[in-house]
Amino acid sequence: MSDCIFCKLANGEIPTNVVYEDEEMFCFHDVDPQAPVHVLLIPKKHITCIDDLKQEDKEVIGNMMLKIKDIAKALELENGYRVVSNNGEDAFQTVKHLHFHILGKRKLTWPPG
């Protein structure tokens, strides 16, 4: 999608601090971190939100879920981490491109908000 900031980041149109990248997914540091480590993992394919997932997306989403543990290990999140995906307005999804927040390096509280 031409006006999506996450698509522009994944396409290299906007510079960012890249953590991981392959042909399916892109991981980068959040510009407004909510924890000492806060990265975002996105599919390179533009998918607006969880509600827009289709059967054809299950492989890339499955691969992303499996990659999270590798990213967490590379970021030295050995004491634990949280994975969050906001879906829709009430969940405060501010960028309409499916993404997973990976947060860690501090004790995270519950409930989150």
C-alpha positions, 0 to 999 in steps of 0.5 A: 500500500503506497501510503502505509508507513510500515510498507515504506519502512519494509521497502527501504523508502524510510530508514529505520533501525532494522533487527531482522528481515527476510522475504516475508517479514521485517522487524525494526525498533519502535520509534516510541518504545514502551520498554527498554526493548521494543521492536515491531514485527510486520509481514511485508505483505500489507495486511491491515489487521488480524480481522483481515487475515485470510487462509493464504496468510497462515504460512507467513503468520506462522513463520512470524510466530516461530521467528519471534523466539529467535528475535527475542533471543538475539535481543537477549530477552532471556528473562521473558518478553511480551508479544502484543498485536492491537486490532482495531480502534478500541485496541488503539491500533494506530498504524493500519498494517498488522504488526506484533510488538515485542517488548522486554528488558523490564518487569511488565505489569498486568493488566496492560491498560 
